[in-house]
């Protein structure tokens, strides 16, 4: 019965093509031409970032200070009605979309158009944007559009924002970001969407082991999305 209701909702949305939809209680404006048909369709179906949003809602507290790395279209950020929220997104085309979706959900947060890197000896770095924002990458891809973006060092951002809850969705860059990285002691929650199809399961296993060695526990998981907590 529930599946039939979801199917009817999807076909209604496909027919009407609304620019604003509710997705797990979050209102999303998907009117921008930057948002591809694939992403719109995932939102219409209710699949878009479903696992990440489910874990976030389950484990987020209003008192948390959240740092999100990889803001997408602002869905996850819009679910973070918290003490402090900072979102870093490297794709310059998504900044206004994120800000709009935060606004329509009455969520206050700072949105920064920079790429997070392990060190920022290079103040600018090439960011490669594909036809869908989710397959944008800091790794060179010849068929993607190259866009120079400003950078900021990962450790400095966590410390300066004093964020206890770190959310990471960087389309396969997670291994480069977290390789042998030790989180500051005040970080007690980490939500990561991993991408084994891009970087391989061995690197994902390394990330998990490294985080657990820092006294975190893998307390929840949905598909490739992992929630760690001290």
Number of C-alpha atoms within 10 A of each C-alpha: 6 7 8 9 9 14 15 13 15 19 13 13 18 14 9 9 16 14 12 12 18 12 18 14 9 19 17 23 21 21 14 13 7 15 19 14 11 12 18 20 16 14 20 23 18 18 13 17 16 18 16 23 18 14 17 17 13 9 13 17 15 11 11 19 21 30 26 24 22 24 28 24 28 25 25 24 31 25 20 25 21 17 13 19 22 22 24 22 23 30 23 16 16 20 20 14 23 24 20 18 23 28 13 13 18 12 17 18 22 13 20 16 20 23 26 24 20 16 14 15 11 10 14 15 19 18 22 23 23 15 14 13 19 16 13 22 21 21 11 14 14 9 10 15 14 18 15 16 18 17 21 20 17 19 16 13 16 20 14 8 14 16 23 20 22 21 23 20 20 26 19 22 19 19 18 14 18 18 13 12 16 12 18 14 10 13 19 18 21 22 23 21 22 25 20 15 8 10 16 13 13 10 17 18 11 15 21 18 13 17 20 15 11 14 13 19 17 18 11 14 16 13 9 13 21 19 21 21 18 15
